[in-house]
Amino acid sequence: MKLCPKCATSPLPFVMIAVIAGVIGFLTWLTLGLSDWGAWPRLGIAAASVGAVAATLWHYVISCMRRHCRHRDGFGGMTASS
């Protein structure tokens, strides 16, 4: 992860990733509760959905932070001088 120190210290984007992924996993758990499956398959599918959503959002947030960083030159993305 090649981010500048100012961008890397903000925990808010990563907290939001965890919250959104948790809500998606909970909604998946509730939706699968309407099926005849047992608790373990539902838990596995909900955990897989949390992992997939978290990985996708993490990749998106990191790429956006790299692309839009304007703090210092040399950390990727657009610089303040361009």
N, C-alpha and C positions, 0 to 999 in steps of 0.2 A: 504494500500500500504506500504509494508515494504522494503524501499530502504534506502541505506546509504545516508548521507547528500551530499556527492560529486556527486552521481548519480542523486539525486532528484533535484539538482539545475540547471541542464542543460535543457533549454527549447527547444533545437533543435529537439529532437525526437517527441515532442508533436506538434511543429509547422509543422513538416513534416506530421504528421497524419492529421492535419487540411487541409493542402494543398492537399494531395492525396485524402482525402474524398471530398473536395470541387470540385476537378477536376472530380472525378467520378460522383458526383451529377450533375455537369454542363453537362457532356456528356450524362447522363441519361435524363436530361431535353431536350437537343437537339435531342436525338434519339426519344423520345416520342413526340416531335414536329411534326414528320412526320405522326403521327396518327390523327384520327378524334376526339380525346378526348379534353375536355375543359382544361382551364388553371389550375383549382383547382385539378383535379385528377392527372395531370402531376406534379404539385407542391408537392402533397402528396407522390407520388411514388419517386420523386427525393429526398425529405427529408428523406424518409425511407431508401433509398439507402445510403445517407450520414451517417445516424445513424448506419446502419449495418456495413458499411466499417470502420467508426471511432471506433466503439466498438470492432470489430475484430482486427484492427491494434493496438488499445490501449492495449488489452489483450496480444497480441504478443510482443509488445515493453516492457511492464512491466515484462513479464515472462523472456524475454531475458536479461533485465537489472538485474533482480534478479539472474539469472543463471550465468552471466558473471562478476558480481561485484567482484573486487579484491582489494577494498580499505581497508576494515576493516573486522575483524572477527565478526560473530554474526548477520550479515545482510542478511544471506541466500546466496545460491549459493556456488561457489567454493571460497576458501579463499587463501590468499597469501602463507600460510604455506603448503598447500596441493599440 
